[in-house]
């Protein structure tokens, strides 16, 4: 690391759990962030500020005035710009050394298959089950840990799925694609502004811990947040032996 980097990341380096070796791992890491909205905003800003060397940011949407209530990577001057490009500006304003690949595209199998090989972590910051399942399948195919967050109204969820582990469930073990779960979107249901910041910041924290080698205790666990009472609840998750995504690839021992 350069003298400037030693100064910039000194508060990380002072932590025994990170130190110089951990910070160098972050500088060499590649994170893929799908979604640059309410969850993706704090994720992108914290990964950039922490010094993750390469961040691929995927979002096909544009900044709208209604986003500004909660999507802190954007501002009024950038309304109308692609969210990926707007977030890239905000990230470089914090840390110009970070490589940010802003992809103004809708995530699909082809795109995910192009960007996930060689990535160290993928973060699902989207708001619909179709894209979540696409990301999950790509995570399992390429054996890239997945940090998944969700937030609607006053309720949030967070979990980590690690296909490198023989017993780690995947997203489809918890939310099977065949169940036709009802979509709830903030455009119609609303969302408490700080909630996406809380879940997104925790997503960034779990990703950073994975990248420096600390692991995550949320592998195989679902953390649920009730924003009204500020209460956390955890439930254990198990790999489904018949899961069409991960069951055949990693059968239970």
C-alpha positions as CSV (number, residue, x, y, z in Angstrom):
1,X,0.0,0.0,0.0
2,X,1.1,3.6,-0.6
3,X,1.5,6.1,2.2
4,X,-1.8,7.7,1.1
5,X,-3.6,4.4,1.4
6,X,-2.1,3.7,4.8
7,X,-3.5,7.0,6.0
8,X,-6.9,6.6,4.3
9,X,-7.5,3.2,5.6
10,X,-5.7,3.6,9.0
11,X,-8.9,3.0,11.0
12,X,-9.4,-0.3,9.4
13,X,-5.7,-1.2,9.8
14,X,-5.9,-0.5,13.5
15,X,-8.5,-3.3,13.9
16,X,-6.8,-6.6,14.8
17,X,-9.4,-8.4,12.7
18,X,-8.5,-6.5,9.5
19,X,-5.0,-5.0,9.8
20,X,-2.8,-4.4,6.7
21,X,-3.4,-7.9,5.3
22,X,-7.1,-7.5,5.5
23,X,-7.1,-4.1,3.9
24,X,-4.9,-5.4,1.1
25,X,-7.5,-8.1,0.5
26,X,-10.1,-5.4,0.1
27,X,-8.0,-3.5,-2.3
28,X,-7.6,-6.7,-4.4
29,X,-11.2,-7.7,-4.2
30,X,-14.0,-7.6,-6.7
31,X,-17.6,-7.0,-5.6
32,X,-20.7,-7.2,-7.8
33,X,-23.6,-5.1,-6.7
34,X,-27.0,-5.6,-8.4
35,X,-29.2,-2.6,-7.9
36,X,-28.3,1.0,-7.2
37,X,-31.4,2.1,-5.4
38,X,-32.4,2.2,-1.7
39,X,-30.2,-0.8,-0.7
40,X,-27.6,-0.4,-3.3
41,X,-26.9,3.2,-2.4
42,X,-25.4,2.5,1.1
43,X,-23.8,-0.7,-0.2
44,X,-22.0,1.1,-3.0
45,X,-20.9,4.0,-0.9
46,X,-19.5,1.9,2.0
47,X,-17.8,-0.6,-0.3
48,X,-16.1,2.3,-2.1
49,X,-15.2,4.1,1.1
50,X,-13.7,0.9,2.6
51,X,-11.4,0.5,-0.4
52,X,-12.9,-2.5,-2.3
53,X,-10.6,-2.4,-5.4
54,X,-13.2,-3.1,-8.1
55,X,-17.0,-2.7,-7.8
56,X,-19.3,-3.7,-10.7
57,X,-22.6,-1.9,-10.3
58,X,-25.6,-3.1,-12.3
59,X,-28.8,-1.1,-12.7
60,X,-30.9,-0.4,-15.7
61,X,-33.1,2.3,-14.1
62,X,-32.8,6.1,-14.0
63,X,-32.9,8.5,-11.0
64,X,-36.3,9.8,-10.3
65,X,-37.4,12.5,-7.8
66,X,-39.3,10.0,-5.8
67,X,-36.0,8.0,-5.2
68,X,-34.4,10.9,-3.3
69,X,-36.4,10.2,-0.1
70,X,-34.1,7.1,0.6
71,X,-31.6,6.5,-2.2
72,X,-28.7,8.4,-0.8
73,X,-26.2,7.9,-3.6
74,X,-28.3,10.2,-5.8
75,X,-29.2,13.9,-5.7
76,X,-31.5,16.4,-7.3
77,X,-28.9,17.4,-9.9
78,X,-28.7,13.8,-11.2
79,X,-32.4,13.2,-11.7
80,X,-32.8,11.6,-15.1
81,X,-29.3,10.0,-15.1
82,X,-28.9,6.2,-15.0
83,X,-28.7,5.1,-11.4
84,X,-25.5,3.2,-12.0
85,X,-23.8,6.2,-13.4
86,X,-25.1,8.5,-10.7
87,X,-23.9,6.1,-8.0
88,X,-20.5,5.9,-9.7
89,X,-20.2,9.7,-9.4
90,X,-21.0,9.5,-5.7
91,X,-18.5,6.7,-5.1
92,X,-15.7,8.4,-6.9
93,X,-16.4,11.6,-4.9
94,X,-15.6,9.5,-1.8
95,X,-12.8,7.4,-3.2
96,X,-11.5,8.1,-6.7
97,X,-9.0,5.2,-6.5
98,X,-11.8,2.5,-6.6
99,X,-12.5,1.1,-10.0
100,X,-16.3,1.3,-10.6
101,X,-17.8,-0.5,-13.6
102,X,-21.2,1.1,-14.0
103,X,-23.4,-1.2,-16.2
104,X,-26.6,0.4,-17.3
105,X,-28.3,-2.9,-18.0
106,X,-30.9,-5.1,-16.7
107,X,-29.4,-8.1,-14.9
108,X,-29.9,-11.3,-16.8
109,X,-28.2,-14.7,-17.0
110,X,-25.8,-13.6,-19.8
111,X,-24.7,-10.5,-17.9
112,X,-24.3,-12.3,-14.6
113,X,-22.3,-15.1,-16.2
114,X,-20.0,-12.4,-17.7
115,X,-19.3,-10.5,-14.5
116,X,-19.4,-13.1,-11.7
117,X,-16.5,-15.3,-12.7
118,X,-13.5,-14.0,-10.7
119,X,-15.8,-11.9,-8.4
120,X,-15.4,-12.4,-4.6
121,X,-18.9,-11.5,-3.5
122,X,-22.2,-10.5,-5.1
123,X,-24.8,-8.3,-3.3
124,X,-28.5,-8.5,-4.2
125,X,-29.9,-5.1,-3.7
126,X,-32.9,-5.5,-6.0
127,X,-36.7,-5.4,-5.3
128,X,-38.2,-8.3,-7.3
129,X,-38.2,-12.1,-7.0
130,X,-37.4,-12.7,-10.6
131,X,-34.1,-10.9,-10.5
132,X,-33.3,-12.3,-7.0
133,X,-33.6,-15.8,-8.4
134,X,-31.4,-15.0,-11.4
135,X,-28.7,-13.7,-9.0
136,X,-29.1,-16.7,-6.8
137,X,-28.7,-19.2,-9.7
138,X,-25.6,-17.3,-10.9
139,X,-24.2,-17.3,-7.4
140,X,-24.5,-21.1,-7.2
141,X,-23.2,-21.6,-10.7
142,X,-20.1,-19.6,-10.1
143,X,-19.7,-20.4,-6.4
144,X,-19.7,-16.8,-5.4
145,X,-21.1,-15.8,-1.9
146,X,-24.3,-13.9,-2.1
147,X,-25.4,-11.2,0.4
148,X,-29.1,-10.7,0.1
149,X,-31.1,-7.8,1.6
150,X,-34.8,-6.7,1.3
151,X,-36.8,-3.9,2.8
152,X,-40.4,-2.8,2.5
153,X,-42.6,-0.7,4.7
154,X,-41.0,-1.0,8.1
155,X,-39.7,-4.6,7.6
156,X,-36.3,-5.7,6.5
157,X,-34.5,-9.0,5.9
158,X,-30.8,-10.0,5.5
159,X,-29.1,-13.3,4.9
160,X,-25.8,-14.6,3.4
161,X,-25.8,-17.6,1.1
162,X,-22.4,-19.2,0.5
163,X,-22.4,-21.9,-2.2
164,X,-18.8,-22.8,-1.3
165,X,-20.1,-24.5,1.8
166,X,-21.4,-28.0,1.6
167,X,-24.4,-27.3,3.8
168,X,-25.2,-23.7,3.1
169,X,-28.7,-23.2,1.7
170,X,-29.4,-20.9,-1.3
171,X,-32.0,-18.3,-1.7
172,X,-34.3,-20.8,-3.5
173,X,-34.3,-23.1,-0.5
174,X,-36.1,-20.4,1.4
175,X,-38.1,-18.8,-1.4
176,X,-38.8,-21.5,-4.1
177,X,-39.4,-20.1,-7.5
178,X,-42.5,-22.3,-8.0
179,X,-44.4,-20.8,-5.0
180,X,-45.4,-17.6,-6.9
181,X,-44.7,-15.3,-4.0
182,X,-46.6,-12.0,-4.2
183,X,-44.4,-9.0,-5.1
184,X,-44.6,-6.0,-2.8
185,X,-42.9,-2.9,-4.1
186,X,-42.2,0.3,-2.4
187,X,-43.8,2.3,-5.2
188,X,-47.2,0.9,-4.0
189,X,-46.5,-0.1,-0.4
190,X,-44.1,2.6,0.7
191,X,-40.8,2.2,2.6
192,X,-39.4,3.9,5.7
193,X,-36.4,5.9,4.5
194,X,-33.8,4.9,7.1
195,X,-34.8,1.2,6.8
196,X,-33.0,0.7,3.5
197,X,-30.0,2.4,4.9
198,X,-29.9,0.0,7.9
199,X,-30.3,-3.1,5.8
200,X,-27.9,-1.9,3.1
201,X,-25.3,-0.9,5.6
202,X,-25.5,-4.4,7.1
203,X,-25.2,-5.9,3.7
204,X,-22.0,-3.9,3.1
205,X,-20.7,-5.1,6.5
206,X,-21.3,-8.7,5.8
207,X,-19.7,-8.4,2.4
208,X,-16.6,-6.7,3.9
209,X,-16.3,-9.4,6.5
210,X,-16.4,-12.1,3.8
211,X,-13.8,-10.2,1.8
212,X,-11.3,-9.9,4.6
213,X,-11.7,-13.5,5.6
214,X,-13.8,-13.1,8.8
215,X,-16.7,-15.0,7.4
216,X,-20.3,-14.3,8.2
217,X,-22.5,-15.8,11.0
218,X,-25.5,-15.1,8.8
219,X,-24.7,-18.1,6.5
220,X,-27.7,-20.4,7.0
221,X,-29.6,-17.8,9.0
222,X,-32.2,-15.2,8.2
223,X,-32.1,-11.9,10.1
224,X,-35.4,-10.0,10.2
225,X,-35.8,-6.4,11.4
226,X,-39.0,-4.9,12.6
227,X,-38.3,-1.2,12.1
228,X,-41.2,0.0,14.2
229,X,-40.0,-1.6,17.4
230,X,-36.3,-1.8,16.3
231,X,-36.4,-5.6,17.1
232,X,-34.3,-8.2,15.4
233,X,-35.4,-11.8,15.0
234,X,-33.2,-14.7,13.6
235,X,-34.3,-18.0,12.1
236,X,-32.1,-20.9,11.1
237,X,-32.2,-22.0,7.4
238,X,-31.5,-25.4,6.1
239,X,-30.4,-26.6,2.6
240,X,-33.4,-28.2,0.9
241,X,-32.2,-31.6,-0.4
242,X,-34.5,-31.3,-3.4
243,X,-33.7,-27.7,-4.2
244,X,-33.5,-27.4,-8.0
245,X,-30.8,-24.8,-7.8
246,X,-28.4,-26.1,-5.2
247,X,-29.6,-29.6,-4.1
248,X,-28.2,-31.6,-7.0
249,X,-25.0,-29.6,-7.2
250,X,-24.2,-29.9,-3.5
251,X,-26.1,-32.9,-2.1
252,X,-26.3,-33.2,1.6
253,X,-23.7,-35.4,3.2
